[in-house]
Amino acid sequence: MKLKGLHFCWFLMVFVMLWGCEKFEEDYNKIAYKNPIRIGVVGDLTSGREVVENVFFGVKLAAEEINGSGGLTINNVEREIQLIYKNSAGTSADGLKIVNELIDENVDIIIGPTSSEVALSMAARCIEKNILMITYSASAPEISTLADKDLIWRTCPSDEFSGMMMARFAADSLKKTRAAILYRDDTFGNGMKAVIQSKFQAINGEIVTTASFPTEGVDLSKYDFSGQLDLILAQEPQIIFTIIFEPEAGKITRDLWSSVLYQQYNEKPNLFLTEGGFLKELETNGQPEVIETIYGISSSITNTTNYISFKNNYYGSFGFNPLTYAEHAYDALYSIAYAMQRSQSINPLVIKQYLRLVTGGTISSDNTVIINVNEFSRAKVLLLSNIEIDYEGASGAISFDQKGDPRSKFVIWKIKDGEYNEVALLER
């Protein structure tokens, strides 16, 4: 995949038109839905606007495909999906406020939010009120261990697994023995740091130092990372596990390049980025020489038939390519829709019992049929005929486990001469 512009001028024009009163819909031309099933879609626009906007479009695409295929038939009633978009603004307090707003709007199924800190706050209220929540990018390990009554799910993998894969790849494939960790001082950053540190040391790697940076009330696209980077570089790591979000990615590479200590290295240390939507930011604001040293991990495997189909449909609908997590959000809505269709219910307490069944998370019978991207009409006929399905989505095989996590595969990517390359495929 070439790192080049993705028609964002057109994208932003469309988004401004649609983003009225913090709702991703045209207030002056509202759609009349047939017996609507209202589903909330929550994103933290302050933590990475372009990524979240793409996520919203991913869910929108899924809803349009489902409704365009005749919608759901539940207890002989035809129903369509209506999406209610909300900005949780990246804080726990705003996340809690959004859940309460959605409750007041008679919404009891939520896709989102973006960040782990907000997700944990929202999860507590969702559990209390029997609301089903599937997040597409909140990856903190704590989410897996909640006493959640099986109401909190995610289509992105837990950091417990991605952190383990990063540590193993750095040690086994890159042959690195000395590492440092640069991380966000928030729920996501502290959790991921603990996972990587534990896993890397368990395979005889040494974490020579760690350095955190603040996230509250800071514009990280302009933050001076030189203090943290010099602290790390003074310990001569071979690789720096870099636990960040999209907005700070470019600035970190520029501050690293400006460091006298960095320039003194004969062999520059690699950066190893946790999963996120970095490519556009690195292309636009990154230091080219540093970008060439970066490895990254992703559960978005872009060379599969299902991802390619999703990407083509997305581009055909909106005129630009999807960013990371759009496919996870797309799969969240499809998983919910198939569970509703299979259970013949819109009650979260019933739907939750079928999410594993329709995604390959339980033992399948010989008659189970694989359902691919944008095959709702086919799946609906099968489900109405009492034939079991296994939805394999744009993000890959989902197969929810007993904690509500997907059994994801991972790719390790690297940028070489401006090209995005998937260099390794890893499995849990």
C-alpha positions as a Markdown table, in Angstrom:
| # | Residue | x | y | z |
|---|---|---|---|---|
| 1 | Met | 0.0 | 0.0 | 0.0 |
| 2 | Lys | 1.5 | 3.3 | -1.1 |
| 3 | Leu | 1.7 | 6.0 | 1.5 |
| 4 | Lys | -0.1 | 8.9 | -0.2 |
| 5 | Gly | -3.0 | 11.2 | 0.3 |
| 6 | Leu | -6.5 | 9.7 | 0.7 |
| 7 | His | -8.8 | 12.3 | -0.7 |
| 8 | Phe | -9.1 | 14.0 | 2.7 |
| 9 | Cys | -10.3 | 17.4 | 1.3 |
| 10 | Trp | -13.3 | 15.7 | -0.1 |
| 11 | Phe | -13.6 | 13.6 | 3.0 |
| 12 | Leu | -13.7 | 16.6 | 5.3 |
| 13 | Met | -16.2 | 18.4 | 3.2 |
| 14 | Val | -18.5 | 15.4 | 3.4 |
| 15 | Phe | -18.0 | 15.1 | 7.1 |
| 16 | Val | -18.7 | 18.7 | 7.8 |
| 17 | Met | -21.9 | 18.4 | 5.9 |
| 18 | Leu | -22.9 | 15.3 | 7.9 |
| 19 | Trp | -21.7 | 16.4 | 11.3 |
| 20 | Gly | -24.6 | 18.4 | 12.6 |
| 21 | Cys | -25.1 | 19.0 | 16.3 |
| 22 | Glu | -22.5 | 16.3 | 17.0 |
| 23 | Lys | -24.5 | 13.7 | 15.1 |
| 24 | Phe | -23.3 | 11.9 | 12.0 |
| 25 | Glu | -26.4 | 12.5 | 10.0 |
| 26 | Glu | -28.2 | 15.2 | 8.0 |
| 27 | Asp | -30.5 | 17.0 | 10.4 |
| 28 | Tyr | -32.4 | 18.6 | 7.6 |
| 29 | Asn | -33.0 | 15.4 | 5.7 |
| 30 | Lys | -33.5 | 12.6 | 8.3 |
| 31 | Ile | -34.0 | 9.1 | 7.0 |
| 32 | Ala | -37.3 | 7.3 | 7.8 |
| 33 | Tyr | -36.3 | 3.9 | 9.1 |
| 34 | Lys | -38.6 | 0.9 | 9.0 |
| 35 | Asn | -39.2 | -0.2 | 12.7 |
| 36 | Pro | -35.8 | 1.1 | 13.6 |
| 37 | Ile | -33.3 | -0.6 | 15.9 |
| 38 | Arg | -31.4 | 2.2 | 17.4 |
| 39 | Ile | -27.7 | 1.6 | 18.0 |
| 40 | Gly | -25.2 | 4.1 | 19.5 |
| 41 | Val | -21.8 | 4.6 | 17.8 |
| 42 | Val | -19.3 | 6.3 | 20.1 |
| 43 | Gly | -15.9 | 7.7 | 19.2 |
| 44 | Asp | -13.3 | 9.9 | 20.9 |
| 45 | Leu | -12.8 | 12.5 | 18.3 |
| 46 | Thr | -10.1 | 14.3 | 20.4 |
| 47 | Ser | -7.8 | 11.3 | 20.4 |
| 48 | Gly | -7.5 | 11.0 | 16.7 |
| 49 | Arg | -10.2 | 12.6 | 14.6 |
| 50 | Glu | -9.4 | 11.1 | 11.2 |
| 51 | Val | -9.3 | 7.6 | 12.6 |
| 52 | Val | -12.6 | 8.0 | 14.4 |
| 53 | Glu | -14.3 | 9.6 | 11.4 |
| 54 | Asn | -13.2 | 6.6 | 9.4 |
| 55 | Val | -14.6 | 4.3 | 12.1 |
| 56 | Phe | -17.9 | 6.1 | 11.9 |
| 57 | Phe | -18.0 | 5.6 | 8.2 |
| 58 | Gly | -17.1 | 1.9 | 8.7 |
| 59 | Val | -20.2 | 1.4 | 10.8 |
| 60 | Lys | -22.3 | 3.5 | 8.4 |
| 61 | Leu | -21.2 | 1.2 | 5.5 |
| 62 | Ala | -22.3 | -1.9 | 7.5 |
| 63 | Ala | -25.7 | -0.4 | 8.3 |
| 64 | Glu | -26.3 | 0.7 | 4.7 |
| 65 | Glu | -25.4 | -2.8 | 3.4 |
| 66 | Ile | -27.7 | -4.5 | 6.0 |
| 67 | Asn | -30.6 | -2.1 | 5.4 |
| 68 | Gly | -30.1 | -2.2 | 1.7 |
| 69 | Ser | -30.4 | -6.0 | 1.8 |
| 70 | Gly | -33.9 | -5.7 | 3.3 |
| 71 | Gly | -32.8 | -5.3 | 7.0 |
| 72 | Leu | -33.5 | -7.8 | 9.7 |
| 73 | Thr | -36.7 | -9.9 | 10.1 |
| 74 | Ile | -37.4 | -10.5 | 13.8 |
| 75 | Asn | -40.6 | -12.2 | 14.8 |
| 76 | Asn | -41.9 | -11.7 | 11.3 |
| 77 | Val | -41.4 | -7.9 | 11.5 |
| 78 | Glu | -39.0 | -6.2 | 9.1 |
| 79 | Arg | -36.6 | -3.8 | 10.9 |
| 80 | Glu | -33.8 | -1.5 | 9.9 |
| 81 | Ile | -30.8 | -0.2 | 11.8 |
| 82 | Gln | -30.6 | 3.4 | 12.8 |
| 83 | Leu | -27.2 | 4.7 | 14.0 |
| 84 | Ile | -26.9 | 7.4 | 16.7 |
| 85 | Tyr | -23.5 | 9.0 | 16.7 |
| 86 | Lys | -21.8 | 10.5 | 19.7 |
| 87 | Asn | -18.5 | 12.1 | 20.5 |
| 88 | Ser | -17.2 | 10.9 | 23.9 |
| 89 | Ala | -14.3 | 13.6 | 23.7 |
| 90 | Gly | -11.7 | 11.2 | 25.1 |
| 91 | Thr | -12.5 | 11.5 | 28.8 |
| 92 | Ser | -14.1 | 9.2 | 31.3 |
| 93 | Ala | -16.6 | 11.8 | 32.4 |
| 94 | Asp | -17.7 | 12.5 | 28.9 |
| 95 | Gly | -18.0 | 8.8 | 28.2 |
| 96 | Leu | -20.3 | 8.4 | 31.2 |
| 97 | Lys | -22.3 | 11.4 | 30.0 |
| 98 | Ile | -22.7 | 9.8 | 26.6 |
| 99 | Val | -24.0 | 6.5 | 28.0 |
| 100 | Asn | -26.6 | 8.4 | 30.0 |
| 101 | Glu | -27.6 | 10.4 | 26.9 |
| 102 | Leu | -28.0 | 7.1 | 24.9 |
| 103 | Ile | -30.1 | 5.6 | 27.7 |
| 104 | Asp | -32.4 | 8.6 | 27.5 |
| 105 | Glu | -32.7 | 8.1 | 23.7 |
| 106 | Asn | -33.8 | 4.5 | 24.2 |
| 107 | Val | -30.5 | 3.0 | 23.0 |
| 108 | Asp | -29.3 | -0.2 | 24.7 |
| 109 | Ile | -26.7 | -1.4 | 22.2 |
| 110 | Ile | -23.4 | 0.6 | 21.8 |
| 111 | Ile | -20.5 | 0.3 | 19.4 |
| 112 | Gly | -17.4 | 2.0 | 20.8 |
| 113 | Pro | -15.7 | 3.9 | 22.3 |
| 114 | Thr | -12.2 | 4.4 | 21.0 |
| 115 | Ser | -10.0 | 4.6 | 24.1 |
| 116 | Ser | -9.6 | 2.1 | 27.0 |
| 117 | Glu | -10.0 | 4.7 | 29.7 |
| 118 | Val | -13.4 | 5.9 | 28.3 |
| 119 | Ala | -14.4 | 2.3 | 27.7 |
| 120 | Leu | -13.9 | 1.3 | 31.3 |
| 121 | Ser | -16.0 | 4.2 | 32.5 |
| 122 | Met | -18.7 | 3.4 | 30.0 |
| 123 | Ala | -18.6 | -0.3 | 30.8 |
| 124 | Ala | -19.5 | 0.2 | 34.4 |
| 125 | Arg | -22.7 | 2.0 | 33.5 |
| 126 | Cys | -23.5 | -0.4 | 30.7 |
| 127 | Ile | -23.2 | -3.4 | 33.0 |
| 128 | Glu | -25.4 | -1.6 | 35.6 |
| 129 | Lys | -28.1 | -0.9 | 33.0 |
| 130 | Asn | -27.8 | -4.2 | 31.0 |
| 131 | Ile | -26.5 | -2.4 | 27.9 |
| 132 | Leu | -24.5 | -4.4 | 25.3 |
| 133 | Met | -21.3 | -2.7 | 24.3 |
| 134 | Ile | -18.8 | -3.7 | 21.7 |
| 135 | Thr | -15.7 | -1.6 | 21.3 |
| 136 | Tyr | -13.6 | -1.6 | 18.2 |
| 137 | Ser | -10.3 | -0.2 | 19.5 |
| 138 | Ala | -10.2 | -0.2 | 23.4 |
| 139 | Ser | -7.5 | -2.8 | 24.1 |
| 140 | Ala | -6.7 | -2.6 | 27.8 |
| 141 | Pro | -6.4 | -6.1 | 29.4 |
| 142 | Glu | -8.7 | -5.0 | 32.3 |
| 143 | Ile | -11.6 | -5.1 | 29.9 |
| 144 | Ser | -11.3 | -8.8 | 29.6 |
| 145 | Thr | -11.5 | -9.4 | 33.3 |
| 146 | Leu | -14.6 | -7.2 | 34.1 |
| 147 | Ala | -17.5 | -8.8 | 36.0 |
| 148 | Asp | -19.5 | -7.7 | 33.0 |
| 149 | Lys | -22.4 | -10.2 | 32.8 |
| 150 | Asp | -21.1 | -11.0 | 29.3 |
| 151 | Leu | -22.2 | -7.5 | 28.1 |
| 152 | Ile | -18.8 | -6.0 | 27.2 |
| 153 | Trp | -17.1 | -7.2 | 24.1 |
| 154 | Arg | -14.6 | -6.0 | 21.5 |
| 155 | Thr | -13.5 | -6.8 | 18.0 |
| 156 | Cys | -10.0 | -5.5 | 18.5 |
| 157 | Pro | -7.5 | -7.8 | 20.4 |
| 158 | Ser | -6.5 | -7.2 | 24.0 |
| 159 | Asp | -3.1 | -5.7 | 24.6 |
| 160 | Glu | -2.3 | -8.9 | 26.5 |
| 161 | Phe | -2.0 | -10.6 | 23.2 |
| 162 | Ser | -0.5 | -7.8 | 21.0 |
| 163 | Gly | 2.1 | -7.0 | 23.7 |
| 164 | Met | 3.1 | -10.6 | 23.9 |
| 165 | Met | 3.5 | -10.8 | 20.1 |
| 166 | Met | 5.6 | -7.6 | 20.1 |
| 167 | Ala | 7.9 | -8.9 | 22.8 |
| 168 | Arg | 8.4 | -12.2 | 21.0 |
| 169 | Phe | 9.0 | -10.7 | 17.6 |
| 170 | Ala | 11.5 | -8.3 | 19.0 |
| 171 | Ala | 13.4 | -11.0 | 20.7 |
| 172 | Asp | 13.0 | -14.0 | 18.4 |
| 173 | Ser | 12.9 | -12.4 | 14.9 |
| 174 | Leu | 14.8 | -9.1 | 15.4 |
| 175 | Lys | 17.2 | -10.6 | 17.9 |
| 176 | Lys | 17.0 | -7.6 | 20.3 |
| 177 | Thr | 18.0 | -8.0 | 23.9 |
| 178 | Arg | 18.0 | -4.4 | 25.2 |
| 179 | Ala | 14.8 | -2.4 | 24.9 |
| 180 | Ala | 13.2 | 0.7 | 26.3 |
| 181 | Ile | 9.6 | 1.7 | 26.5 |
| 182 | Leu | 8.1 | 5.1 | 25.7 |
| 183 | Tyr | 4.5 | 5.3 | 26.7 |
| 184 | Arg | 1.4 | 7.4 | 27.3 |
| 185 | Asp | 0.6 | 8.0 | 31.0 |
| 186 | Asp | -2.9 | 6.8 | 30.8 |
| 187 | Thr | -4.9 | 3.5 | 31.2 |
| 188 | Phe | -3.8 | 2.2 | 27.8 |
| 189 | Gly | -0.2 | 3.2 | 28.1 |
| 190 | Asn | 0.4 | 1.9 | 31.6 |
| 191 | Gly | -1.4 | -1.4 | 30.9 |
| 192 | Met | 0.5 | -2.0 | 27.6 |
| 193 | Lys | 3.8 | -1.1 | 29.2 |
| 194 | Ala | 3.2 | -3.6 | 32.0 |
| 195 | Val | 2.4 | -6.4 | 29.4 |
| 196 | Ile | 5.5 | -5.7 | 27.2 |
| 197 | Gln | 7.8 | -5.4 | 30.1 |
| 198 | Ser | 6.7 | -8.6 | 31.6 |
| 199 | Lys | 6.7 | -10.6 | 28.4 |
| 200 | Phe | 10.1 | -9.2 | 27.2 |
| 201 | Gln | 11.8 | -10.0 | 30.5 |
| 202 | Ala | 10.3 | -13.4 | 30.6 |
| 203 | Ile | 12.2 | -14.3 | 27.4 |
| 204 | Asn | 15.4 | -13.0 | 28.8 |
| 205 | Gly | 15.2 | -9.5 | 27.3 |
| 206 | Glu | 16.2 | -6.5 | 29.3 |
| 207 | Ile | 14.1 | -3.3 | 29.7 |
| 208 | Val | 16.9 | -0.8 | 30.2 |
| 209 | Thr | 14.5 | 2.1 | 31.0 |
| 210 | Thr | 11.0 | 3.4 | 30.6 |
| 211 | Ala | 9.7 | 7.0 | 30.1 |
| 212 | Ser | 6.1 | 8.3 | 30.2 |
| 213 | Phe | 4.6 | 11.5 | 28.9 |
| 214 | Pro | 1.4 | 13.2 | 30.0 |
| 215 | Thr | -1.9 | 13.1 | 28.0 |
| 216 | Glu | -4.3 | 15.2 | 30.0 |
| 217 | Gly | -4.7 | 18.8 | 28.6 |
| 218 | Val | -1.7 | 18.4 | 26.3 |
| 219 | Asp | -1.6 | 18.9 | 22.5 |
| 220 | Leu | 0.7 | 15.9 | 21.8 |
| 221 | Ser | 1.2 | 16.9 | 18.2 |
| 222 | Lys | 3.2 | 19.9 | 19.5 |
| 223 | Tyr | 4.6 | 18.3 | 22.7 |
| 224 | Asp | 8.4 | 18.3 | 23.3 |
| 225 | Phe | 9.4 | 14.7 | 23.7 |
| 226 | Ser | 13.2 | 15.4 | 23.8 |
| 227 | Gly | 13.5 | 14.9 | 27.6 |
| 228 | Gln | 11.9 | 11.5 | 27.5 |
| 229 | Leu | 13.8 | 10.5 | 24.4 |
| 230 | Asp | 17.2 | 11.6 | 25.7 |
| 231 | Leu | 16.5 | 9.6 | 28.9 |
| 232 | Ile | 15.9 | 6.6 | 26.9 |
| 233 | Leu | 18.7 | 7.0 | 24.4 |
| 234 | Ala | 21.3 | 7.5 | 27.2 |
| 235 | Gln | 20.7 | 3.8 | 28.1 |
| 236 | Glu | 21.5 | 2.6 | 24.6 |
| 237 | Pro | 18.5 | 0.4 | 23.8 |
| 238 | Gln | 18.4 | -1.6 | 20.5 |
| 239 | Ile | 14.6 | -1.1 | 20.2 |
| 240 | Ile | 12.1 | 1.3 | 21.7 |
| 241 | Phe | 8.6 | -0.1 | 22.3 |
| 242 | Thr | 6.5 | 3.0 | 21.6 |
| 243 | Ile | 3.0 | 3.0 | 23.1 |
| 244 | Ile | 1.3 | 5.9 | 21.5 |
| 245 | Phe | -1.7 | 7.2 | 19.6 |
| 246 | Glu | -1.8 | 8.7 | 16.1 |
| 247 | Pro | -1.5 | 12.5 | 17.0 |
| 248 | Glu | 1.9 | 12.2 | 18.6 |
| 249 | Ala | 3.5 | 9.7 | 16.1 |
| 250 | Gly | 4.9 | 12.3 | 13.7 |
| 251 | Lys | 6.3 | 14.6 | 16.4 |
| 252 | Ile | 8.1 | 11.8 | 18.2 |
| 253 | Thr | 10.0 | 10.9 | 15.0 |
| 254 | Arg | 11.0 | 14.5 | 14.4 |
| 255 | Asp | 12.1 | 15.0 | 18.0 |
| 256 | Leu | 14.1 | 11.7 | 17.9 |
| 257 | Trp | 15.9 | 12.9 | 14.7 |
| 258 | Ser | 16.7 | 16.2 | 16.4 |
| 259 | Ser | 18.4 | 14.5 | 19.4 |
| 260 | Val | 22.2 | 14.7 | 19.5 |
| 261 | Leu | 22.3 | 11.3 | 21.3 |
| 262 | Tyr | 20.3 | 9.7 | 18.5 |
| 263 | Gln | 22.6 | 11.1 | 15.8 |
| 264 | Gln | 25.6 | 9.6 | 17.7 |
| 265 | Tyr | 24.2 | 6.1 | 17.2 |
| 266 | Asn | 26.0 | 4.1 | 14.5 |
| 267 | Glu | 23.1 | 1.7 | 14.3 |
| 268 | Lys | 19.9 | 3.6 | 15.1 |
| 269 | Pro | 17.4 | 1.9 | 17.5 |
| 270 | Asn | 14.2 | 0.6 | 16.0 |
| 271 | Leu | 10.8 | 2.0 | 17.1 |
| 272 | Phe | 8.2 | -0.6 | 17.6 |
| 273 | Leu | 4.7 | 0.9 | 17.4 |
| 274 | Thr | 1.6 | -0.6 | 19.1 |
| 275 | Glu | -1.5 | -1.0 | 17.0 |
| 276 | Gly | -3.1 | 2.3 | 15.7 |
| 277 | Gly | -3.8 | 4.4 | 12.7 |
| 278 | Phe | -0.3 | 5.8 | 12.1 |
| 279 | Leu | 0.3 | 5.7 | 8.4 |
| 280 | Lys | -1.3 | 8.9 | 7.4 |
| 281 | Glu | 0.2 | 10.8 | 10.3 |
| 282 | Leu | 3.7 | 9.4 | 9.6 |
| 283 | Glu | 3.4 | 10.2 | 5.9 |
| 284 | Thr | 2.3 | 13.8 | 6.6 |
| 285 | Asn | 4.4 | 14.7 | 9.7 |
| 286 | Gly | 7.0 | 12.0 | 10.3 |
| 287 | Gln | 10.8 | 12.2 | 9.8 |
| 288 | Pro | 11.5 | 10.1 | 6.8 |
| 289 | Glu | 14.8 | 8.7 | 8.1 |
| 290 | Val | 13.2 | 7.6 | 11.4 |
| 291 | Ile | 10.2 | 6.1 | 9.6 |
| 292 | Glu | 12.5 | 3.6 | 7.9 |
| 293 | Thr | 13.5 | 2.2 | 11.3 |
| 294 | Ile | 9.9 | 1.6 | 12.5 |
| 295 | Tyr | 8.1 | -1.7 | 12.9 |
| 296 | Gly | 4.5 | -1.9 | 13.9 |
| 297 | Ile | 1.9 | -4.5 | 14.9 |
| 298 | Ser | -1.7 | -4.6 | 13.6 |
| 299 | Ser | -4.7 | -6.9 | 13.7 |
| 300 | Ser | -5.7 | -5.5 | 10.3 |
| 301 | Ile | -4.5 | -8.0 | 7.7 |
| 302 | Thr | -5.0 | -6.1 | 4.5 |
| 303 | Asn | -4.3 | -8.9 | 1.9 |
| 304 | Thr | -7.3 | -11.1 | 2.8 |
| 305 | Thr | -10.2 | -11.4 | 0.4 |
| 306 | Asn | -12.6 | -10.1 | 3.0 |
| 307 | Tyr | -10.5 | -7.0 | 3.8 |
| 308 | Ile | -10.1 | -6.2 | 0.1 |
| 309 | Ser | -13.8 | -6.5 | -0.4 |
| 310 | Phe | -14.5 | -4.2 | 2.5 |
| 311 | Lys | -11.9 | -1.7 | 1.3 |
| 312 | Asn | -13.3 | -1.7 | -2.2 |
| 313 | Asn | -16.9 | -1.2 | -0.9 |
| 314 | Tyr | -15.8 | 1.5 | 1.5 |
| 315 | Tyr | -13.9 | 3.4 | -1.3 |
| 316 | Gly | -16.9 | 2.9 | -3.6 |
| 317 | Ser | -19.2 | 4.5 | -1.0 |
| 318 | Phe | -17.1 | 7.3 | 0.3 |
| 319 | Gly | -14.3 | 8.0 | -2.2 |
| 320 | Phe | -11.3 | 7.3 | 0.1 |
| 321 | Asn | -9.7 | 4.3 | 1.7 |
| 322 | Pro | -10.4 | 3.2 | 5.3 |
| 323 | Leu | -8.0 | 3.7 | 8.2 |
| 324 | Thr | -7.2 | 1.3 | 11.0 |
| 325 | Tyr | -10.2 | 0.2 | 13.1 |
| 326 | Ala | -12.8 | 1.0 | 10.5 |
| 327 | Glu | -13.0 | -2.7 | 9.7 |
| 328 | His | -13.2 | -3.6 | 13.4 |
| 329 | Ala | -16.2 | -1.2 | 13.8 |
| 330 | Tyr | -17.8 | -2.6 | 10.6 |
| 331 | Asp | -17.5 | -6.2 | 12.0 |
| 332 | Ala | -18.9 | -5.1 | 15.4 |
| 333 | Leu | -22.2 | -4.1 | 13.7 |
| 334 | Tyr | -22.4 | -7.2 | 11.6 |
| 335 | Ser | -21.8 | -9.4 | 14.6 |
| 336 | Ile | -24.6 | -7.7 | 16.5 |
| 337 | Ala | -26.9 | -7.9 | 13.5 |
| 338 | Tyr | -26.3 | -11.6 | 13.0 |
| 339 | Ala | -26.8 | -12.3 | 16.7 |
| 340 | Met | -30.1 | -10.4 | 16.6 |
| 341 | Gln | -31.3 | -12.2 | 13.5 |
| 342 | Arg | -30.3 | -15.6 | 14.9 |
| 343 | Ser | -31.8 | -14.9 | 18.4 |
| 344 | Gln | -35.0 | -13.2 | 17.0 |
| 345 | Ser | -34.5 | -10.6 | 19.6 |
| 346 | Ile | -33.3 | -7.0 | 20.1 |
| 347 | Asn | -32.9 | -7.5 | 23.9 |
| 348 | Pro | -29.1 | -7.2 | 24.9 |
| 349 | Leu | -29.5 | -10.0 | 27.5 |
| 350 | Val | -30.6 | -12.3 | 24.7 |
| 351 | Ile | -28.3 | -11.1 | 21.9 |
| 352 | Lys | -25.2 | -11.6 | 24.0 |
| 353 | Gln | -25.9 | -15.3 | 24.1 |
| 354 | Tyr | -25.6 | -15.6 | 20.3 |
| 355 | Leu | -22.5 | -13.5 | 19.6 |
| 356 | Arg | -20.1 | -16.4 | 19.9 |
| 357 | Leu | -22.5 | -18.7 | 18.0 |
| 358 | Val | -22.6 | -16.5 | 14.8 |
| 359 | Thr | -18.9 | -15.7 | 14.7 |
| 360 | Gly | -17.3 | -19.1 | 15.2 |
| 361 | Gly | -16.6 | -18.7 | 18.9 |
| 362 | Thr | -18.4 | -22.0 | 19.7 |
| 363 | Ile | -17.9 | -25.5 | 18.4 |
| 364 | Ser | -19.5 | -25.5 | 14.9 |
| 365 | Ser | -21.4 | -28.3 | 13.4 |
| 366 | Asp | -20.7 | -29.8 | 10.0 |
| 367 | Asn | -23.5 | -27.7 | 8.5 |
| 368 | Thr | -22.2 | -24.3 | 9.7 |
| 369 | Val | -21.7 | -22.0 | 6.7 |
| 370 | Ile | -19.0 | -19.4 | 6.4 |
| 371 | Ile | -20.3 | -15.9 | 5.8 |
| 372 | Asn | -18.0 | -13.3 | 4.3 |
| 373 | Val | -18.2 | -9.5 | 4.0 |
| 374 | Asn | -21.4 | -8.0 | 2.6 |
| 375 | Glu | -23.3 | -11.2 | 2.5 |
| 376 | Phe | -26.2 | -10.2 | 4.8 |
| 377 | Ser | -29.0 | -11.4 | 2.4 |
| 378 | Arg | -27.4 | -14.9 | 2.2 |
| 379 | Ala | -26.8 | -15.1 | 5.9 |
| 380 | Lys | -30.4 | -14.0 | 6.7 |
| 381 | Val | -31.9 | -16.7 | 4.5 |
| 382 | Leu | -29.7 | -19.3 | 6.3 |
| 383 | Leu | -30.5 | -18.1 | 9.7 |
| 384 | Leu | -34.2 | -18.0 | 9.0 |
| 385 | Ser | -33.8 | -21.6 | 7.9 |
| 386 | Asn | -32.1 | -22.6 | 11.2 |
| 387 | Ile | -28.8 | -23.1 | 9.5 |
| 388 | Glu | -25.8 | -21.9 | 11.6 |
| 389 | Ile | -23.3 | -19.4 | 10.3 |
| 390 | Asp | -19.8 | -18.3 | 11.1 |
| 391 | Tyr | -19.2 | -14.7 | 10.2 |
| 392 | Glu | -15.6 | -14.0 | 9.0 |
| 393 | Gly | -15.2 | -10.3 | 8.8 |
| 394 | Ala | -13.1 | -7.5 | 7.3 |
| 395 | Ser | -10.8 | -7.7 | 10.3 |
| 396 | Gly | -10.5 | -11.5 | 10.0 |
| 397 | Ala | -11.9 | -14.4 | 11.8 |
| 398 | Ile | -13.6 | -13.1 | 14.9 |
| 399 | Ser | -14.4 | -16.3 | 17.0 |
| 400 | Phe | -15.2 | -14.5 | 20.3 |
| 401 | Asp | -13.6 | -16.3 | 23.2 |
| 402 | Gln | -15.2 | -16.7 | 26.7 |
| 403 | Lys | -14.0 | -13.2 | 27.7 |
| 404 | Gly | -15.6 | -11.5 | 24.7 |
| 405 | Asp | -12.3 | -11.0 | 22.9 |
| 406 | Pro | -11.7 | -12.0 | 19.2 |
| 407 | Arg | -9.1 | -14.7 | 18.4 |
| 408 | Ser | -7.2 | -12.3 | 16.3 |
| 409 | Lys | -4.2 | -12.9 | 14.1 |
| 410 | Phe | -1.5 | -10.1 | 13.8 |
| 411 | Val | 0.7 | -8.8 | 11.2 |
| 412 | Ile | 4.1 | -7.0 | 11.7 |
| 413 | Trp | 4.5 | -4.2 | 9.2 |
| 414 | Lys | 7.4 | -2.0 | 8.1 |
| 415 | Ile | 7.7 | 1.0 | 5.8 |
| 416 | Lys | 10.4 | 0.6 | 3.2 |
| 417 | Asp | 11.0 | 3.3 | 0.4 |
| 418 | Gly | 7.6 | 4.8 | 1.1 |
| 419 | Glu | 5.8 | 1.4 | 0.8 |
| 420 | Tyr | 3.8 | -0.3 | 3.6 |
| 421 | Asn | 4.9 | -3.9 | 3.8 |
| 422 | Glu | 3.5 | -6.8 | 6.0 |
| 423 | Val | 6.6 | -8.7 | 7.0 |
| 424 | Ala | 5.3 | -11.4 | 9.3 |
| 425 | Leu | 1.9 | -13.1 | 10.2 |
| 426 | Leu | 1.6 | -14.1 | 13.9 |
| 427 | Glu | -1.2 | -16.1 | 15.6 |
| 428 | Arg | -2.2 | -16.3 | 19.2 |
